[in-house]
Amino acid sequence: MMSRCKCLTRYWIDVAEWTGYGVTATSESEALRLARDVAAEIHEGFTVISVTPNVDVQALDTGHVIPNMGPPSNYGVWFPRRNL
C-alpha cells in the first residue's frame, strides 16, 4: 500500500498587521493555522494578503526577517522564530 507524501513546503504569509510569517508545513491550510496561532500569541491581527509557497528566503527582508528567523527547513513557524 502506498502512503501519501507528507512533504514540507516553505510558505511566506503576508498579512496586513505585521511584516509577515514564515512557516514550513505540509499544506497551506496547516501553515495558515500555525501562523494564526502565533499571531494570537503575540496579540496581532491576522488579515492575510497573500500566501507564497516555496518562497526563496534569500528574497526576504535582509535587515529584519533573515537575521531573526529560525531554520526554514524545520517544521513550524520560522519567522518570527518559533521552530527551534
KAURPE-V355499 format. One record per residue. N is the residue number from 1. RES is the residue in one small letter. PHI is phi in radians with two decimals (999 if undefined). PSI is psi in degrees with one decimal (* if undefined). Layout:
N,RES,PHI,PSI ; N,RES,PHI,PSI
//
This chain:
1,m,999,130.5 ; 2,m,-1.45,141.6 ; 3,s,-1.81,153.7 ; 4,r,-1.35,142.2 ; 5,c,-1.24,131.8 ; 6,k,-1.81,54.3 ; 7,c,-1.20,145.3 ; 8,l,-1.64,142.5 ; 9,t,-2.24,138.8 ; 10,r,-1.45,132.1 ; 11,y,-2.16,143.2 ; 12,w,-1.97,125.1 ; 13,i,-1.97,109.4 ; 14,d,-1.43,130.7 ; 15,v,-2.24,158.4 ; 16,a,-1.23,-29.9 ; 17,e,-1.69,-3.0 ; 18,w,-2.67,167.4 ; 19,t,-0.97,-39.2 ; 20,g,2.46,178.4 ; 21,y,-2.28,134.3 ; 22,g,-1.83,126.3 ; 23,v,-2.43,138.0 ; 24,t,-1.96,122.7 ; 25,a,-2.65,175.8 ; 26,t,-1.49,-12.6 ; 27,s,-2.74,162.9 ; 28,e,-1.12,-40.9 ; 29,s,-1.13,-37.8 ; 30,e,-1.17,-40.9 ; 31,a,-1.07,-42.4 ; 32,l,-1.11,-40.4 ; 33,r,-1.11,-45.0 ; 34,l,-1.11,-43.3 ; 35,a,-1.15,-40.9 ; 36,r,-1.07,-38.1 ; 37,d,-1.10,-41.2 ; 38,v,-1.20,-40.2 ; 39,a,-1.03,-41.3 ; 40,a,-1.16,-37.1 ; 41,e,-1.13,-37.6 ; 42,i,-1.74,11.1 ; 43,h,1.07,40.9 ; 44,e,-1.87,155.8 ; 45,g,-1.26,175.9 ; 46,f,-2.56,69.9 ; 47,t,-1.74,104.6 ; 48,v,-1.29,128.8 ; 49,i,-1.64,-47.2 ; 50,s,-2.78,159.9 ; 51,v,-2.23,125.9 ; 52,t,-1.98,110.0 ; 53,p,-1.38,156.2 ; 54,n,0.94,40.1 ; 55,v,-1.09,140.6 ; 56,d,-1.47,106.6 ; 57,v,-1.10,-24.6 ; 58,q,-1.19,-16.8 ; 59,a,-1.53,-4.7 ; 60,l,-1.43,168.8 ; 61,d,-0.96,114.5 ; 62,t,-1.34,-16.2 ; 63,g,-1.55,-24.5 ; 64,h,-2.23,-51.6 ; 65,v,-1.22,-57.3 ; 66,i,-1.02,-45.4 ; 67,p,-1.23,-14.1 ; 68,n,-2.01,16.7 ; 69,m,-1.82,156.2 ; 70,g,-1.47,-175.8 ; 71,p,-1.22,119.0 ; 72,p,-1.22,-10.0 ; 73,s,-1.45,-14.4 ; 74,n,-1.52,145.6 ; 75,y,-1.07,140.3 ; 76,g,1.98,-169.8 ; 77,v,-1.46,115.3 ; 78,w,-1.76,-13.0 ; 79,f,-2.52,122.0 ; 80,p,-1.12,151.5 ; 81,r,-0.99,112.1 ; 82,r,-2.41,-1.9 ; 83,n,-1.84,25.9 ; 84,l,-1.72,*
//
